[in-house]
Amino acid sequence: MCISTRAGLFCHAVIMPLLLCLAGCADQVHPTSGKQLTEFNSAGPVLPSVDTDRLVQAQIGGGPYRLAPGDAVELTMPAILRAVAAEEQVGADRATPYMCRVSESGTITLPRAGEIQGEGKTLAEVESGVIAAFYPKYVVTRPSVFARVADYRTFRVAVTGAVVTPGVYSLRSDQMSLVSLLREAGGIVNEGAGVVRISHQGQAPGAQDKAGAQPLVLPIRGFNVPFADVQLQEGDSVVVERLAQPLVTVIGLVNRPGNFPYPPDVQYNLTQLLAFAGGLNEVADPHYLTVYRLKPDGTHVSATLRILDNSKLTEASHTLIKPGDIVAVEQTPRTRTAIFLDRAFRINVGTYYSLNDAWNN
């Protein structure tokens, strides 16, 4: 009797009863449904949250400059307006410069006329205020006044991370906003950014300030800040974190398990993700998988889905996958049996002998 005949008889007489016993094993898996499936679909992805109560949008836009405390203003006006205070005899048509500074209380002090409001005023409004302070109380003809900012008060803020030119910048009061600072720093790098963290003076990144407040966190995607602008303060530190590519993970009974990038502005479903992983293991022929998803509170929710039914994809195969998900194509009694049978009948008896050979004999 030849070797192949003896091997065939051995399979039929001894192993085939075991094969039939194992063939009765089913997956013994119950797909997720109801409330848990609803919770799964509504969860994730977990993104940094914004404390909107602390978010102060900057009221900075176009239009003329408005004075701020500390600005030095030069007023060019008839010399007679200054002579009123010194009781000097000067030519009425002679114009001289007068230097003043906006006080911390927001006022400008004029000779003899006293204080006028300066903070928040445009230069044209300051000129009108100076004229009104002198005419007609101190002069009989309406004087001509010209105002300009001789020296702007500036505020120092720092920006580091994913910008073209990190550093410490001195900004005018009308530039004290996140967008203006990013513009001064050359903008966000080509790779994009994921999060902007704004810490106040004396507050280390990630640590609380003296009032117990955390740094303000602004999630962004690539180059798009999701707010019109954010007001900055003197001494603020801005950290622009680089864009970290989110991942999804596939493990278990697939041909190429691993981590796969999930770029912004795209959406993947289960079928696409399994294709990235090289498809399902053909020997095990899994019909079920479990998707694990992180919730904002740090816990996770999972959903067990049937993706194959009679070798055809089910509706569950179109389930949306979110960044950070873990897809586990796990073993079941049926897949273990399939793998066992494949390995058991690939035995070496002097020549390669497979399960198909046993049936053929």
Buried (B, 14 or more C-beta within 10 A) or exposed (E): EEEBEEBBEBBBEEBEEEBEEBEEBEBEBEBBEEEEBEBBBEBBBBBEEBEEEEEEEBEBEEEEBBBBBBBBBBBBBBBBBBBBEEEEEBEEEEBBEBEBBBBEEBBBEBBBBEEBBBBEBBBEBBBBBBBEBBBEEBBEEEBEBEBEBBEBBBBEBBBBBBBEEBEEBEBBBBBBBBBBBBEBBEEBBEEBBBBBBBBBEEBEBEEEBEEEEBBBBBBBBBBEBEBEBBBBEEBBBBBBBBBEBBBBBBBBBBEEBEEBEBEEEEEBEBBBBBEBBEEBBEEBBBBBBBBBBBBEEEEBBBBBBBBBEEEEEBEBBEBEBBBBBBBBBBBBBBBEBBBBBBEBBEEEEEEEBEBEBBEEB
